[in-house]
């Protein structure tokens, strides 16, 4: 029997195309811009993850994908954001209250 690994081209694209895969996205402060780019590149290559997961900014992009938003729709939302759209400093456990950001999520999810 031939070695199945020997037939591989060594490209990630080919390996991902062999079957279902899960996309895990890390936390990254406001790195959801980069996560949107990764998702767009995968979708453009015809590689759609069977499952998605993430932490922090990665969870936002994973949630958007799971809710059915396309990478281009996510990019449109991200690039339309201005600081005043989500910046609501306050006292407490975090630097921002999060109410403005929560409203943005509610609008798009």
N, C-alpha and C positions, 0 to 999 in steps of 0.2 A: 504494500500500500504506500502511496506517495505521501510525503510529509506535507500536510495542509499549510504549514507555515511557509514552506518553500515557495508556494505559489503566490504569496502576498507580495505586493509591490513595495512595501515598506512605507506607504503613505497612510497617514491617519484617515484620510477621506475613504480609502478602500477598506480599511479595517472597520470603520463605523458603518459603512454600507453593507457589511456582511450580515447584519441582523439588528435587532432592537438594541438601543443603548440608552443610558440615563445620563442626563446633563446635570452636573452639580456645579453650582455657582457660589463663589466665596463671598464673604463680607468684604466690603471695599469702600466704606464711607460713601461718597457720591460716585462710585465706580459703575453705577448701573449704565452709564454711557458705554463703557467697554463691554459690559455684559450684553447690551443690545447689539453691539457690533459682532460679537461672537455668534449670537443667535441668528443675526442676519446672514452671516457667512455660511453657517450650517444650512439654513433654509434655502439660500441661493444655490447651494451645491446639491439640493434635494435630500438633505440629511435632516430628518425631523426626529427629535428624541421621543422615545416611547414614554419616558418619565422625566420630570424635572424636579430639582430640589435646590435650595439655596439658603444662605444665611444673610441677614441684613439686606444690603443692596441686592445681593444675589437672589434673595427670597422675593424681592419686589419684581424682578424680571421673571423668575420662575413662576410666580403667581400670575403675572400678565400672560405668559405663554399658556399656562394651564387654563386661564379664563378665555382663551381664544384670540387674544390680540396677536397680530402679526408683528414681526420685528420692525417692519416699516412704520406701523401704527405706533409702536412703542417709541421709536426714534422721533416721530413727529411730536409726541407728548413731551419727551425729554427735552428736545431742543426748543420747544415753545415755553418751557418753564423759565421764569425769572426769579431772582432771589426773593423779591417781595411776595411772590406767590406762595412761598412756603415758610418764610422766615418769621417766626413768632416766638422770640425769646421770652423766657419766664423763669421764675424760681422753681426749684423742685429737684427731681432726680436727674433730669436731662437739661441740656442747654436750651433746647427748643421745647415748646409746649406740645407741638405735633398736631394741633387742631387744623391748621391750614393744610398740612400734608395729608392728613386723614381725609379732608374734604376732597382733595385732588384724587386720592385713591377711590373714594366713593363715587366720584364722577365717572371714572374710566373703567371701573371693575363692575 
